[in-house]
Amino acid sequence: MKASAFVYPWDVAGDPGAADRIAGLGVEQATLAAAYHSTRALTPRHPRHRIVTAGHAAVLYPPGGRWAGRELRPYPAGDWAPGDAWGEAAGALAAAGLETHTWVVLAHNSRLGADHPHTSVVNAYGDRYPWAPCIAQPAVRAYLVDLAAEAAVRPGAHGTELESLGWYGLRHLHAHDKTGGVVLGDAGEYLMSLCFCPDCRDGYGGHGLDADKLAAVVRTALEPVWRGAPDGGGWGDVERLLGADTAAATLAWREHTARTLQEDAVAAVRAAAPEGFQVLLHADPVSYHCGANAGVDPAHILSVADGVVVPCVGGMAPLAPFAARAGLDTVLAANLTVVSGLGGSPGTLAADAARAQDAGATELRLYHAGLASDGDLAAVREALSGH
């Protein structure tokens, strides 16, 4: 199977040995971040630094003229990725023989929410999630579609992987995160991720729901959760808490909103890209899930994009719904963490790759070549050498 390693531009720029080291892992491709959220990242081998602090969500190249005069526009990076950091890193990776694809994070942007609070998801209590732009708002959607097209189609890129192209909810490692004191479970996460901004309130109305009454029902449903009652998990628990008809109406609004955004963003990327440009989404096969791996309907998303990147750290089960609907040319990439310190298992990569292939995966994504220790990278090289 073809394998690609995730990489940040700052892993490569300024390190003359980085590109050859990544190519030496045995991967054929690098998935290089072009638009990314705020982060603090380790660079264990870089000759100039060990810690990179990306202070806010940013594009890692000079943004173009399409943003002139617009309220919502991407932020350029600071000193962690100055100038055309993506282009510099991509050039080095290409010279090492690697095909480079862009990695584009979309509806996950704390800086946007801080500067433009009205763009954020608002929960049933009136709390805003500045890290989560509401994808129902027309201005947000226009921003995300244009960002997808610009950040995805960088000079030299052969394809793109679009992350967070859907609803982003409560779950987010935000600053020094202190939200783990109560276990929400799937149902609680869904209820706390329902948005009540003006556009979503209108959207619920279009599906026969009164937004004020819905918010009250959500708050009542969550009261036992705050007291520590166990969450049975799954959609059945959402139906129990909201009522089946109400739950279905909320999901219908959210699914329609996410699907149409995904269709528009992929179409915009294709319109800007050369022929043969590959478009993949980071995706979760459970449509009511939200986050970096957007919840999708597998049949729908595989009719829109060339394939998906699926998180498989907890096992290969998420691959099955996509594999059941995949065509001959569908890319189904199993995303495996190979950084031991982040819960990955590089030592079992060969076995995990075989399990992924048995489950229908056609490619591998390895997270993350820049963050891994030398020992982790050695394990990756060994696994891929016999692959």
KELOMI-845167 format. One record per residue (C-alpha): residue number from 0; residue in three letters; x, y negated, z negated. Coordinates in nm, 3 decimals. Layout:
<rs>
(r NUM; Ala; (X; Y; Z))
...
</rs>
This chain:
<rs>
(r 0; Met; (0.000; 0.000; 0.000))
(r 1; Lys; (0.105; -0.354; 0.067))
(r 2; Ala; (0.206; -0.534; -0.252))
(r 3; Ser; (0.222; -0.905; -0.326))
(r 4; Ala; (0.366; -1.083; -0.630))
(r 5; Phe; (0.214; -1.397; -0.779))
(r 6; Val; (0.463; -1.683; -0.802))
(r 7; Tyr; (0.466; -2.049; -0.907))
(r 8; Pro; (0.662; -2.303; -0.701))
(r 9; Trp; (0.874; -2.389; -1.006))
(r 10; Asp; (0.988; -2.028; -1.025))
(r 11; Val; (1.158; -2.067; -0.686))
(r 12; Ala; (1.242; -2.436; -0.632))
(r 13; Gly; (1.583; -2.511; -0.777))
(r 14; Asp; (1.677; -2.144; -0.821))
(r 15; Pro; (1.883; -2.029; -0.521))
(r 16; Gly; (1.850; -1.663; -0.619))
(r 17; Ala; (1.476; -1.651; -0.687))
(r 18; Ala; (1.341; -1.573; -0.341))
(r 19; Asp; (1.582; -1.286; -0.278))
(r 20; Arg; (1.513; -1.151; -0.626))
(r 21; Ile; (1.137; -1.146; -0.556))
(r 22; Ala; (1.188; -0.987; -0.215))
(r 23; Gly; (1.412; -0.729; -0.380))
(r 24; Leu; (1.121; -0.604; -0.588))
(r 25; Gly; (0.989; -0.428; -0.280))
(r 26; Val; (0.690; -0.653; -0.221))
(r 27; Glu; (0.601; -0.768; 0.129))
(r 28; Gln; (0.419; -1.085; 0.026))
(r 29; Ala; (0.431; -1.372; -0.224))
(r 30; Thr; (0.107; -1.532; -0.341))
(r 31; Leu; (0.231; -1.882; -0.421))
(r 32; Ala; (0.027; -2.130; -0.624))
(r 33; Ala; (-0.078; -2.437; -0.423))
(r 34; Ala; (-0.343; -2.575; -0.660))
(r 35; Tyr; (-0.328; -2.472; -1.023))
(r 36; His; (-0.468; -2.552; -1.367))
(r 37; Ser; (-0.273; -2.685; -1.664))
(r 38; Thr; (-0.037; -2.431; -1.815))
(r 39; Arg; (0.277; -2.373; -2.016))
(r 40; Ala; (0.494; -2.118; -1.841))
(r 41; Leu; (0.816; -1.935; -1.915))
(r 42; Thr; (1.090; -1.930; -1.651))
(r 43; Pro; (1.334; -1.676; -1.798))
(r 44; Arg; (1.591; -1.682; -1.518))
(r 45; His; (1.582; -2.038; -1.382))
(r 46; Pro; (1.921; -2.216; -1.392))
(r 47; Arg; (1.767; -2.551; -1.496))
(r 48; His; (1.485; -2.476; -1.741))
(r 49; Arg; (1.314; -2.212; -1.951))
(r 50; Ile; (0.973; -2.372; -2.015))
(r 51; Val; (0.758; -2.555; -1.763))
(r 52; Thr; (0.465; -2.757; -1.896))
(r 53; Ala; (0.208; -2.845; -1.632))
(r 54; Gly; (0.014; -3.115; -1.812))
(r 55; His; (-0.297; -3.107; -1.598))
(r 56; Ala; (-0.460; -2.931; -1.306))
(r 57; Ala; (-0.285; -3.044; -0.990))
(r 58; Val; (-0.207; -2.972; -0.628))
(r 59; Leu; (0.152; -2.863; -0.582))
(r 60; Tyr; (0.199; -3.049; -0.252))
(r 61; Pro; (0.126; -3.410; -0.145))
(r 62; Pro; (-0.256; -3.447; -0.114))
(r 63; Gly; (-0.377; -3.568; 0.225))
(r 64; Gly; (-0.570; -3.867; 0.350))
(r 65; Arg; (-0.913; -3.705; 0.325))
(r 66; Trp; (-0.934; -3.817; -0.038))
(r 67; Ala; (-0.906; -4.191; 0.022))
(r 68; Gly; (-1.182; -4.380; -0.157))
(r 69; Arg; (-1.338; -4.071; -0.316))
(r 70; Glu; (-1.421; -4.055; -0.684))
(r 71; Leu; (-1.335; -3.686; -0.714))
(r 72; Arg; (-0.998; -3.602; -0.569))
(r 73; Pro; (-0.708; -3.373; -0.661))
(r 74; Tyr; (-0.433; -3.490; -0.891))
(r 75; Pro; (-0.072; -3.471; -0.775))
(r 76; Ala; (0.163; -3.277; -0.999))
(r 77; Gly; (0.406; -3.447; -1.231))
(r 78; Asp; (0.771; -3.363; -1.275))
(r 79; Trp; (0.692; -2.991; -1.307))
(r 80; Ala; (0.628; -2.970; -0.930))
(r 81; Pro; (0.729; -3.295; -0.759))
(r 82; Gly; (0.692; -3.369; -0.389))
(r 83; Asp; (0.605; -3.075; -0.169))
(r 84; Ala; (0.700; -2.813; -0.425))
(r 85; Trp; (0.482; -2.555; -0.251))
(r 86; Gly; (0.651; -2.617; 0.084))
(r 87; Glu; (1.001; -2.596; -0.064))
(r 88; Ala; (0.926; -2.268; -0.238))
(r 89; Ala; (0.743; -2.124; 0.062))
(r 90; Gly; (1.040; -2.199; 0.286))
(r 91; Ala; (1.275; -2.013; 0.056))
(r 92; Leu; (1.040; -1.715; 0.029))
(r 93; Ala; (0.997; -1.698; 0.406))
(r 94; Ala; (1.375; -1.708; 0.452))
(r 95; Ala; (1.393; -1.404; 0.222))
(r 96; Gly; (1.156; -1.219; 0.454))
(r 97; Leu; (0.835; -1.258; 0.256))
(r 98; Glu; (0.496; -1.346; 0.404))
(r 99; Thr; (0.355; -1.628; 0.194))
(r 100; His; (-0.010; -1.682; 0.104))
(r 101; Thr; (-0.154; -1.968; -0.097))
(r 102; Trp; (-0.306; -1.923; -0.442))
(r 103; Val; (-0.576; -2.184; -0.499))
(r 104; Val; (-0.753; -2.244; -0.831))
(r 105; Leu; (-1.078; -2.433; -0.776))
(r 106; Ala; (-1.357; -2.473; -1.038))
(r 107; His; (-1.123; -2.486; -1.337))
(r 108; Asn; (-0.990; -2.831; -1.410))
(r 109; Ser; (-0.974; -2.993; -1.755))
(r 110; Arg; (-0.835; -3.320; -1.619))
(r 111; Leu; (-1.131; -3.361; -1.385))
(r 112; Gly; (-1.372; -3.308; -1.673))
(r 113; Ala; (-1.183; -3.550; -1.896))
(r 114; Asp; (-1.178; -3.827; -1.635))
(r 115; His; (-1.528; -3.757; -1.502))
(r 116; Pro; (-1.732; -3.607; -1.786))
(r 117; His; (-2.053; -3.604; -1.582))
(r 118; Thr; (-1.904; -3.332; -1.358))
(r 119; Ser; (-1.878; -3.074; -1.637))
(r 120; Val; (-2.097; -2.782; -1.735))
(r 121; Val; (-2.327; -2.878; -2.025))
(r 122; Asn; (-2.447; -2.598; -2.252))
(r 123; Ala; (-2.785; -2.560; -2.424))
(r 124; Tyr; (-2.658; -2.757; -2.725))
(r 125; Gly; (-2.547; -3.053; -2.514))
(r 126; Asp; (-2.174; -2.972; -2.540))
(r 127; Arg; (-1.967; -3.036; -2.230))
(r 128; Tyr; (-1.701; -2.798; -2.100))
(r 129; Pro; (-1.443; -3.031; -1.943))
(r 130; Trp; (-1.249; -2.733; -1.803))
(r 131; Ala; (-1.556; -2.614; -1.608))
(r 132; Pro; (-1.687; -2.834; -1.323))
(r 133; Cys; (-2.054; -2.764; -1.256))
(r 134; Ile; (-2.068; -2.611; -0.910))
(r 135; Ala; (-2.432; -2.714; -0.864))
(r 136; Gln; (-2.347; -3.084; -0.840))
(r 137; Pro; (-2.321; -3.205; -0.479))
(r 138; Ala; (-2.012; -3.419; -0.541))
(r 139; Val; (-1.835; -3.133; -0.718))
(r 140; Arg; (-1.921; -2.893; -0.437))
(r 141; Ala; (-1.791; -3.133; -0.173))
(r 142; Tyr; (-1.469; -3.176; -0.372))
(r 143; Leu; (-1.419; -2.801; -0.412))
(r 144; Val; (-1.488; -2.722; -0.046))
(r 145; Asp; (-1.239; -2.984; 0.074))
(r 146; Leu; (-0.983; -2.879; -0.185))
(r 147; Ala; (-1.017; -2.518; -0.073))
(r 148; Ala; (-0.953; -2.611; 0.288))
(r 149; Glu; (-0.657; -2.839; 0.218))
(r 150; Ala; (-0.480; -2.634; -0.050))
(r 151; Ala; (-0.535; -2.301; 0.127))
(r 152; Val; (-0.403; -2.396; 0.469))
(r 153; Arg; (-0.052; -2.512; 0.393))
(r 154; Pro; (0.215; -2.509; 0.665))
(r 155; Gly; (0.365; -2.162; 0.684))
(r 156; Ala; (0.084; -1.987; 0.493))
(r 157; His; (-0.057; -1.667; 0.645))
(r 158; Gly; (-0.359; -1.648; 0.418))
(r 159; Thr; (-0.509; -1.761; 0.090))
(r 160; Glu; (-0.649; -1.629; -0.236))
(r 161; Leu; (-0.922; -1.844; -0.386))
(r 162; Glu; (-0.958; -1.823; -0.763))
(r 163; Ser; (-1.242; -1.966; -0.974))
(r 164; Leu; (-1.470; -2.006; -0.673))
(r 165; Gly; (-1.788; -1.977; -0.875))
(r 166; Trp; (-1.920; -2.051; -1.221))
(r 167; Tyr; (-1.667; -2.114; -1.496))
(r 168; Gly; (-1.816; -2.081; -1.844))
(r 169; Leu; (-1.722; -2.090; -2.209))
(r 170; Arg; (-1.437; -1.840; -2.204))
(r 171; His; (-1.117; -2.035; -2.150))
(r 172; Leu; (-0.785; -2.049; -2.335))
(r 173; His; (-0.817; -2.421; -2.394))
(r 174; Ala; (-0.534; -2.598; -2.581))
(r 175; His; (-0.502; -2.422; -2.922))
(r 176; Asp; (-0.815; -2.215; -2.872))
(r 177; Lys; (-1.024; -2.150; -3.184))
(r 178; Thr; (-1.339; -1.997; -3.037))
(r 179; Gly; (-1.279; -1.634; -3.127))
(r 180; Gly; (-1.434; -1.643; -3.475))
(r 181; Val; (-1.765; -1.509; -3.346))
(r 182; Val; (-1.775; -1.226; -3.093))
(r 183; Leu; (-2.018; -1.336; -2.825))
(r 184; Gly; (-2.017; -1.032; -2.598))
(r 185; Asp; (-2.144; -1.036; -2.241))
(r 186; Ala; (-2.489; -1.167; -2.325))
(r 187; Gly; (-2.363; -1.440; -2.555))
(r 188; Glu; (-2.106; -1.549; -2.299))
(r 189; Tyr; (-2.380; -1.576; -2.036))
(r 190; Leu; (-2.609; -1.780; -2.258))
(r 191; Met; (-2.327; -2.013; -2.362))
(r 192; Ser; (-2.231; -2.058; -1.996))
(r 193; Leu; (-2.573; -2.164; -1.870))
(r 194; Cys; (-2.548; -2.525; -1.755))
(r 195; Phe; (-2.801; -2.798; -1.835))
(r 196; Cys; (-2.663; -3.091; -1.638))
(r 197; Pro; (-2.926; -3.285; -1.437))
(r 198; Asp; (-2.865; -3.082; -1.121))
(r 199; Cys; (-2.898; -2.750; -1.301))
(r 200; Arg; (-3.208; -2.869; -1.486))
(r 201; Asp; (-3.364; -2.944; -1.147))
(r 202; Gly; (-3.242; -2.607; -1.021))
(r 203; Tyr; (-3.416; -2.422; -1.301))
(r 204; Gly; (-3.731; -2.619; -1.224))
(r 205; Gly; (-3.718; -2.491; -0.868))
(r 206; His; (-3.730; -2.139; -1.010))
(r 207; Gly; (-4.031; -2.207; -1.231))
(r 208; Leu; (-3.849; -2.285; -1.555))
(r 209; Asp; (-3.881; -2.589; -1.780))
(r 210; Ala; (-3.523; -2.683; -1.866))
(r 211; Asp; (-3.603; -2.817; -2.214))
(r 212; Lys; (-3.794; -2.501; -2.304))
(r 213; Leu; (-3.518; -2.285; -2.158))
(r 214; Ala; (-3.253; -2.463; -2.366))
(r 215; Ala; (-3.461; -2.409; -2.679))
(r 216; Val; (-3.502; -2.040; -2.596))
(r 217; Val; (-3.126; -2.008; -2.545))
(r 218; Arg; (-3.050; -2.173; -2.879))
(r 219; Thr; (-3.299; -1.948; -3.058))
(r 220; Ala; (-3.157; -1.640; -2.887))
(r 221; Leu; (-2.805; -1.732; -3.000))
(r 222; Glu; (-2.890; -1.781; -3.369))
(r 223; Pro; (-2.834; -1.413; -3.461))
(r 224; Val; (-2.503; -1.421; -3.274))
(r 225; Trp; (-2.376; -1.709; -3.488))
(r 226; Arg; (-2.469; -1.506; -3.796))
(r 227; Gly; (-2.257; -1.216; -3.672))
(r 228; Ala; (-2.524; -0.985; -3.530))
(r 229; Pro; (-2.372; -0.734; -3.285))
(r 230; Asp; (-2.424; -0.796; -2.915))
(r 231; Gly; (-2.528; -0.488; -2.724))
(r 232; Gly; (-2.373; -0.634; -2.410))
(r 233; Gly; (-2.480; -0.614; -2.050))
(r 234; Trp; (-2.766; -0.765; -1.857))
(r 235; Gly; (-3.025; -0.570; -2.055))
(r 236; Asp; (-2.929; -0.770; -2.362))
(r 237; Val; (-2.970; -1.098; -2.170))
(r 238; Glu; (-3.319; -0.985; -2.069))
(r 239; Arg; (-3.401; -0.894; -2.427))
(r 240; Leu; (-3.288; -1.233; -2.555))
(r 241; Leu; (-3.447; -1.450; -2.288))
(r 242; Gly; (-3.723; -1.231; -2.153))
(r 243; Ala; (-3.684; -1.046; -1.824))
(r 244; Asp; (-3.856; -1.306; -1.604))
(r 245; Thr; (-3.668; -1.599; -1.755))
(r 246; Ala; (-3.335; -1.417; -1.732))
(r 247; Ala; (-3.402; -1.331; -1.367))
(r 248; Ala; (-3.487; -1.692; -1.284))
(r 249; Thr; (-3.165; -1.827; -1.439))
(r 250; Leu; (-2.962; -1.568; -1.252))
(r 251; Ala; (-3.136; -1.644; -0.923))
(r 252; Trp; (-3.040; -2.012; -0.953))
(r 253; Arg; (-2.682; -1.936; -1.046))
(r 254; Glu; (-2.631; -1.669; -0.781))
(r 255; His; (-2.770; -1.890; -0.505))
(r 256; Thr; (-2.548; -2.179; -0.617))
(r 257; Ala; (-2.232; -1.967; -0.626))
(r 258; Arg; (-2.302; -1.782; -0.302))
(r 259; Thr; (-2.363; -2.096; -0.098))
(r 260; Leu; (-2.050; -2.259; -0.240))
(r 261; Gln; (-1.845; -1.951; -0.152))
(r 262; Glu; (-1.988; -1.948; 0.200))
(r 263; Asp; (-1.912; -2.319; 0.248))
(r 264; Ala; (-1.560; -2.298; 0.107))
(r 265; Val; (-1.462; -1.995; 0.314))
(r 266; Ala; (-1.608; -2.158; 0.627))
(r 267; Ala; (-1.408; -2.475; 0.559))
(r 268; Val; (-1.087; -2.276; 0.517))
(r 269; Arg; (-1.148; -2.085; 0.840))
(r 270; Ala; (-1.219; -2.409; 1.027))
(r 271; Ala; (-0.885; -2.554; 0.912))
(r 272; Ala; (-0.678; -2.237; 0.952))
(r 273; Pro; (-0.509; -2.077; 1.250))
(r 274; Glu; (-0.648; -1.758; 1.399))
(r 275; Gly; (-0.582; -1.451; 1.187))
(r 276; Phe; (-0.560; -1.643; 0.859))
(r 277; Gln; (-0.669; -1.414; 0.575))
(r 278; Val; (-0.918; -1.538; 0.314))
(r 279; Leu; (-0.961; -1.345; -0.012))
(r 280; Leu; (-1.149; -1.426; -0.334))
(r 281; His; (-1.058; -1.336; -0.690))
(r 282; Ala; (-1.380; -1.162; -0.785))
(r 283; Asp; (-1.570; -0.964; -1.048))
(r 284; Pro; (-1.839; -0.722; -0.923))
(r 285; Val; (-2.082; -0.824; -1.201))
(r 286; Ser; (-2.263; -1.124; -1.056))
(r 287; Tyr; (-2.356; -1.289; -1.387))
(r 288; His; (-1.995; -1.297; -1.509))
(r 289; Cys; (-1.807; -1.622; -1.475))
(r 290; Gly; (-1.447; -1.732; -1.499))
(r 291; Ala; (-1.130; -1.714; -1.294))
(r 292; Asn; (-1.262; -1.398; -1.127))
(r 293; Ala; (-1.598; -1.525; -1.007))
(r 294; Gly; (-1.896; -1.296; -1.053))
(r 295; Val; (-2.019; -1.197; -0.707))
(r 296; Asp; (-2.249; -0.957; -0.529))
(r 297; Pro; (-1.999; -0.723; -0.357))
(r 298; Ala; (-2.201; -0.676; -0.040))
(r 299; His; (-2.248; -1.049; 0.003))
(r 300; Ile; (-1.891; -1.157; -0.063))
(r 301; Leu; (-1.746; -0.890; 0.167))
(r 302; Ser; (-1.968; -1.028; 0.443))
(r 303; Val; (-1.817; -1.374; 0.387))
(r 304; Ala; (-1.447; -1.321; 0.310))
(r 305; Asp; (-1.183; -1.078; 0.435))
(r 306; Gly; (-1.169; -0.912; 0.098))
(r 307; Val; (-1.125; -0.955; -0.275))
(r 308; Val; (-0.862; -0.948; -0.548))
(r 309; Val; (-1.000; -0.752; -0.843))
(r 310; Pro; (-0.867; -0.752; -1.203))
(r 311; Cys; (-0.774; -0.394; -1.299))
(r 312; Val; (-0.586; -0.438; -1.626))
(r 313; Gly; (-0.860; -0.255; -1.816))
(r 314; Gly; (-0.897; 0.020; -1.558))
(r 315; Met; (-0.998; 0.075; -1.199))
(r 316; Ala; (-1.377; 0.077; -1.248))
(r 317; Pro; (-1.423; -0.279; -1.109))
(r 318; Leu; (-1.295; -0.156; -0.771))
(r 319; Ala; (-1.579; 0.091; -0.714))
(r 320; Pro; (-1.862; -0.154; -0.629))
(r 321; Phe; (-1.642; -0.321; -0.369))
(r 322; Ala; (-1.506; 0.004; -0.230))
(r 323; Ala; (-1.859; 0.129; -0.175))
(r 324; Arg; (-1.928; -0.165; 0.056))
(r 325; Ala; (-1.588; -0.214; 0.218))
(r 326; Gly; (-1.535; -0.189; 0.590))
(r 327; Leu; (-1.231; -0.055; 0.772))
(r 328; Asp; (-1.058; -0.395; 0.772))
(r 329; Thr; (-1.161; -0.504; 0.423))
(r 330; Val; (-0.878; -0.599; 0.189))
(r 331; Leu; (-0.938; -0.463; -0.159))
(r 332; Ala; (-0.645; -0.571; -0.375))
(r 333; Ala; (-0.603; -0.431; -0.726))
(r 334; Asn; (-0.461; -0.698; -0.956))
(r 335; Leu; (-0.224; -0.543; -1.211))
(r 336; Thr; (-0.034; -0.730; -1.482))
(r 337; Val; (0.333; -0.632; -1.487))
(r 338; Val; (0.445; -0.858; -1.772))
(r 339; Ser; (0.477; -0.654; -2.090))
(r 340; Gly; (0.450; -0.960; -2.312))
(r 341; Leu; (0.113; -1.043; -2.158))
(r 342; Gly; (-0.031; -0.697; -2.208))
(r 343; Gly; (0.090; -0.553; -1.880))
(r 344; Ser; (0.238; -0.211; -1.819))
(r 345; Pro; (0.511; -0.226; -1.556))
(r 346; Gly; (0.636; 0.115; -1.664))
(r 347; Thr; (0.316; 0.280; -1.543))
(r 348; Leu; (0.291; 0.080; -1.220))
(r 349; Ala; (0.346; 0.378; -0.991))
(r 350; Ala; (0.072; 0.577; -1.162))
(r 351; Asp; (-0.158; 0.274; -1.177))
(r 352; Ala; (-0.104; 0.207; -0.806))
(r 353; Ala; (-0.196; 0.566; -0.726))
(r 354; Arg; (-0.510; 0.539; -0.939))
(r 355; Ala; (-0.600; 0.212; -0.767))
(r 356; Gln; (-0.558; 0.369; -0.425))
(r 357; Asp; (-0.777; 0.663; -0.527))
(r 358; Ala; (-1.041; 0.410; -0.636))
(r 359; Gly; (-1.038; 0.243; -0.294))
(r 360; Ala; (-0.773; -0.028; -0.323))
(r 361; Thr; (-0.585; -0.107; -0.004))
(r 362; Glu; (-0.330; -0.348; -0.155))
(r 363; Leu; (-0.170; -0.444; -0.487))
(r 364; Arg; (-0.131; -0.781; -0.657))
(r 365; Leu; (0.134; -0.803; -0.926))
(r 366; Tyr; (0.099; -1.066; -1.197))
(r 367; His; (0.355; -1.226; -1.226))
(r 368; Ala; (0.704; -1.225; -1.074))
(r 369; Gly; (0.812; -1.552; -1.235))
(r 370; Leu; (0.693; -1.471; -1.589))
(r 371; Ala; (0.827; -1.116; -1.617))
(r 372; Ser; (1.145; -1.020; -1.801))
(r 373; Asp; (1.437; -0.858; -1.625))
(r 374; Gly; (1.331; -0.525; -1.770))
(r 375; Asp; (0.978; -0.565; -1.638))
(r 376; Leu; (1.109; -0.653; -1.292))
(r 377; Ala; (1.339; -0.350; -1.295))
(r 378; Ala; (1.036; -0.130; -1.366))
(r 379; Val; (0.850; -0.291; -1.077))
(r 380; Arg; (1.143; -0.229; -0.841))
(r 381; Glu; (1.161; 0.134; -0.945))
(r 382; Ala; (0.786; 0.184; -0.901))
(r 383; Leu; (0.774; 0.020; -0.559))
(r 384; Ser; (1.086; 0.195; -0.434))
(r 385; Gly; (0.896; 0.521; -0.432))
(r 386; His; (0.572; 0.367; -0.320))
</rs>
